[in-house]
């Protein structure tokens, strides 16, 4: 036989954080910075190449958006 455990109901509802209100260029800029930081720790060559291709694609899109 198993034992059934009764979980207590939380007194306050769990707060859902509000979504950040940032524009697309800011999001891409942050992604580029994060990717550059993460790429330093990638040891697998194929993953490093994929990360670099992703970074280059984001950088090209960012540069094109800023230039227009």
C-alpha positions as MATLAB code, in Angstrom:
seq = 'XXXXXXXXXXXXXXXXXXXXXXXXXXXXXXXXXXXXXXXXXXXXXXXXXXXXXXXXXXXXXXXXXXXX';
ca = [
       0.000    0.000    0.000;
       1.118    3.545   -0.710;
       0.756    6.573    1.465;
      -1.118    9.601    0.132;
       0.424   12.941    1.087;
      -1.732   16.037    1.392;
      -0.027   19.155   -0.024;
      -0.893   22.471    1.566;
      -2.527   25.064   -0.643;
      -0.364   28.220   -0.838;
      -1.839   31.201    1.012;
      -0.879   33.667   -1.712;
      -1.086   33.027   -5.437;
       2.272   32.536   -7.102;
       3.337   35.820   -8.676;
       4.037   35.668  -12.389;
       6.688   38.218  -13.349;
       5.704   40.814  -15.917;
       7.344   40.300  -19.320;
      10.198   42.656  -20.076;
       9.289   45.462  -22.408;
      12.382   45.763  -24.615;
      12.661   46.422  -28.307;
      14.011   43.921  -30.814;
      17.361   45.679  -31.297;
      18.023   45.592  -27.554;
      17.120   41.898  -27.449;
      19.504   41.106  -30.321;
      22.265   43.179  -28.706;
      21.857   41.282  -25.433;
      21.803   37.965  -27.307;
      25.044   38.877  -29.080;
      26.744   39.697  -25.781;
      25.472   36.505  -24.127;
      26.546   34.391  -27.091;
      30.033   35.890  -27.036;
      30.322   35.079  -23.322;
      28.961   31.542  -23.705;
      31.126   30.771  -26.758;
      34.269   31.059  -24.646;
      33.223   27.926  -22.751;
      32.265   25.714  -25.712;
      34.728   22.875  -26.117;
      33.074   20.839  -28.899;
      34.283   22.120  -32.291;
      30.965   21.568  -34.094;
      29.056   23.422  -31.372;
      31.602   26.244  -31.492;
      31.117   26.532  -35.274;
      27.335   26.588  -34.852;
      27.590   29.278  -32.167;
      29.840   31.369  -34.417;
      27.407   31.004  -37.341;
      24.559   32.090  -35.070;
      26.576   35.064  -33.784;
      27.441   36.133  -37.341;
      23.787   35.903  -38.426;
      22.648   37.979  -35.443;
      25.419   40.518  -36.007;
      24.496   40.904  -39.691;
      20.819   41.389  -38.802;
      21.693   43.907  -36.084;
      24.041   45.866  -38.373;
      21.421   45.951  -41.157;
      18.748   47.207  -38.758;
      21.008   49.926  -37.356;
      22.084   51.039  -40.852;
      18.500   51.501  -42.066;
];
